Amino acid sequence: APRTFYIVKQLESAVRSGLEGVLREFDLTVAQYTAMNRLRSWQDASASQLAHAHHLAPQTMNELVTDLEGRGIVRRKEYAANRRVLLVSLTKYGQKLLHRKKIARPNANKMMLPTNSMRQTFCLRQALT
C-alpha cells in the first residue's frame, strides 16, 4: 500500500495542478494568487513580510510584487513609520480580480475528488482532522 506521505503529496499535486489551470486563464501563478489573498486579509504588508509568510526569498517576492504592480494588481506606498519600507496593497482592480467567482472559489473538492462522491469527501475530512 502507498505511504500516507505519498498519497498526501499526490493530493497536493492534484489540487495545485487544478488551481494552476484556473489561474492560467487570468495569467496568474499560484504564488501570485496566494500573495494576493494574503494582502486581501492583511490589507497591506511589506514584500519582506509576504516573503516570510510564503517561505520565499525576499528577492523572489520582490520580483513577484513588481510584476503584479506593473499589471495594476497591487501598489506600493511608503510606510509612514519607516520611509525605507514600502507597503504593498491590492488595487481596486486586484480586489475585483480576486472577487471573480471562478478565481475566488476554485472548486477544491472537484480537484481532489473528481468523482465528487460525498462519502469520499466525508471520509477524507474525517481522516485529515
N, C-alpha and C positions, 0 to 999 in steps of 0.2 A: 504494500500500500504506500502511496506517496506520503512524504513527510508533511506535517502541518505547515511548516515554513514554505515549502514549495507550493502548496495549494494557495496559501495567502498571497504569495508573490504572483502567482498566475492571476488571481482575482484582481490584485492591484494593477497588474499589467493590462487586463481587460478593461477595467474602468478608465485607466489613463488613455488607452487607445480610443475608447469611445468618446472621451472628453476631447481628445485631440481632434477627432473628426468633426465634432460640433464647433470647436474653436477655429478650425481651419477656414470655415465659412466667413468668419469675422477677422481673419488674418491675425489671430492671437495665439500665443503659446500658453501652455499650462502655467508656466512661471509668471507670465504677464497677468493671466486671469486670476491666479491666487493673490498676487500683489494688489491687483485692483480690488478684490474682495476684502483684503486686509485694510486697504485705505477706506473702503466704504464703512467698515466698522470702527476704525480709529479716527476718521475724518482727515487727519494728516499725520505724517511721520517723516523722519529723515530717511534717506536712502540707506544709511547705515543701520537704522532700526529695522527696516524692511529686510535687509540682507541677513541680519541676525535671526529674525523670525523665520526666514525661509531657508536657513542654512546654506546661504550663498556667499561667495566672496563679495566684499563691498564694490569692487570694480565691476563684477558681473551685474550686480543690481544697478549700479550707476548706468551701465550700458542699456539695461532693460528700461530704466526710467527715462533715459534720454530718447530712446525710440518712442515710448509712449507719449512723451512730451512733444516730440516732433509731429505726432499724429493728432495732437489736440486732445488726448485722452486724460492726461494729467498735467498739472502745472507745478512749478516750484516757486516758493516765495521765501524771503529772508525771515529767519526766526528772530523775533524782537529781542529775546533774552541773550542770544548769541548770534551775532551777524555773520559768523563764519558758517553757520548751519543753514542749509536750505531745507524747508519742509515741502514735502510732496503731498498733493491732494488731488482728488478726482475733479475734473472739469464737469460742467453740466453734460457735455457730450459723453464723457466717460461714465457718468451715472446713468444716462439714458441707455448706453450700450449694455451695462450690467442688468438693466431692468427688462431688456428684451426677453420675452418668455423662453425662447429656445436656449439662450445663454444663461438666464437667471436660474433655471431649474432643469439642468440636463437630467434626464431620467436615469439615475444611477442604478436603480433596480433592474432596468432592462439591460444595462451594460453588464451587470454582474450575473443576472439570471435571465438569459434571453427567452427561456420558456415561459417566464412571467408566472410561475407557479407560486400561489400564495403560501402553500405549505413549505416550499423550498425557502422562500423569503423568511417565513416564521422560524424555521429551523436554523437558518443562518444567523438571524438576530439572536436567537437563544444561545447558540454556540459561542457567539462573539461577546456576549455580556456576562 
